[in-house]
Amino acid sequence: MTLEEIKTWVDNKLSAFKLRMRIGSNAEDKNLRQMLTSSATTLIRLTGARDLDDPTLVSLIFDRARYEYNDALDEFVGNYHEEINMLYVQYGLEGDADDNKPETGQE
């Protein structure tokens, strides 16, 4: 997943995040975009996730950005370690399944 793909996703999800956070103005949009981008990047690295439409991943991204917004980022991993581990296992198993597919010699 490229940074440009993440930024496009953030642009598409910004209004949903603002609605969830009950933020009505556009004054903080640049800061909110940065928080969502760093949250998505971090969680993709932590979990190996490849699908930004995964509802669990979206929720975790929003929650991590919310923690960052409220200056409580140091508490996020401890409070969400089960969900992070669940995604890590899910995407790890999917990767293993892809690795075990027989090669056909076709591309």
Number of C-alpha atoms within 10 A of each C-alpha: 11 7 12 10 11 18 18 11 16 21 14 11 15 16 15 12 22 17 10 12 14 9 13 10 8 10 9 11 15 9 11 20 18 14 21 28 22 19 22 26 18 14 20 21 12 13 19 16 22 13 12 17 9 12 10 14 21 19 13 19 24 23 20 26 26 21 17 19 15 9 10 12 15 11 12 16 12 10 10 13 11 11 16 20 13 13 21 19 15 15 17 15 12 13 14 11 10 10 10 9 8 7 8 6 5 4 4
